């Protein structure tokens, strides 16, 4: 299937623009009842706008502790992105034994902080744009939660002020989210003609540009559709095609990112120094000689074979660190400053999703085109040069991991996949697409972890067996497949939780574990 280069044209936008030539009488007769009126815009209050902004701050959490638990301590390590440096953390997600206090952060804290502003919006205004944005934000937030746990409280939280309610299966959650996304997209399309001033004050992502919000919503729909490629391939293809046809993010100018007053992850990485970049992503990018490293990671000075070198080195994920000072100084850090935006979704990720769509259901030529386009867009976004030479590289492969001071080395090459496309080789090209997407979307840990579980790519180093504290509830070669429910759910919502675990077990179609374990596969995590 071919797509024209119409990144800035959306069917609903064309309809909206055509209205400008109509007479006033014709406009009144044909006015869409879902459109925002002048009186509604004048009535837009501070509370509604503030709640929309609060929801935006939860898609990728801007609060430093919530970000750390959702990305630095869970998604990031399980995706091969980030490893802990703290030598006093004896119980952590990385070693599969998180404490009770840690377990509640990615679940209860996210649900509580999401549904309070969400309900305030949908119950406090009849503004269709506000409601559409609230629904879109809720889906963007909660799809990360269900992808981390499986069954979650969802439909019952819509109407209830209680947090301890019944769960939906993951399939039910996804089906409801697709319906909510489609409704939000329709409402935004109905109001795409609105000037930026209508929402710019309360929009730290697109500053009131509704047409860009439509592209993001369709791109999120595409991401979620491809997540179901193995469990519901026909439905996955249908929803992905709908999203692509409606208009997705194809230019870095349309990238979705939250521009907070201050990026608080500087505390996590620069001030607290609780984490360093993982060995997995460094080994791939070192092996590929990736020019993007300079703008993504810091370098360290090390003695190698008696010679002092400046290099990029990652920390082995899943270990217990002997010395924080040594771990911090001996491994590369991610580069983040106080004005770095919180990335949600980029044109590069969308191009890789379209490459996979074409690989599965289109043509090899189109898949290659979008694959190479994704790399170029990523280089552009990261401010790196040399994309064409990188794309043509048919020799470079991931480098083995030598370890810091030869501690925890892993010399297995693991994969022979290179960068250059191989015509007609589905599985190796799928590995290429996912590996390059994984590099491009760093540091989106939850998303990268989800794609690793769905496809098996990129190939990551297994968890070091000497640091396995899972009590045999995780396959070390596969890594964690989900997060365990909080202890509070067992204490305060036990009947509903037990039903949720039954739902979790009923959706398993791959893997040998069942129940509320970190090794239990989710519904869409079913690739044989």
ABEGO torsion letter per residue (X at the ends): XBBBBBAABBAAAAAAAAAAABBAAAAAAABBAABBBAAAAAABBAAAAAAAAAAAAAABBABAAAAAAAAAABAAAAAGABBBABAABABBAAAGBBBAAAAAAABAAAAAAAAAAAAAAAAABABAAAAAAAAAAAAAAAAAAAAAAEBBBAAAAAABABABBBBBBAAAAAAAAAAAAAAAAAAAAAAAABBAAAAAAABAAAGGBAAAAAAAAAAAAAAAAAAAAAABAAAAAAAAAAAAAAEBBABAAABBBBBBABBAAAAAAAAAGABBBBAAAAAAAAAAGBAAAAAABBBBBBBBGGBBBBBBBBBBBGBBBABAAAAAAABBBBBBBAABBBBABBAAAAAAAAAAAAAAABBAAAAAAAAAAAAAAAAAAAGBBGAAAAAABAABBBBBBAEBGGBGBBABAGBABBABBBBGBAAAAAAAAAAAAAAAAOABAAAAAAAAAAAGOBBBBBBBAAABAAGGABBAAAEBABBBBBAAAAAAAAAAAAAAAAAAAAABABEABBEBBAABBBAABABX
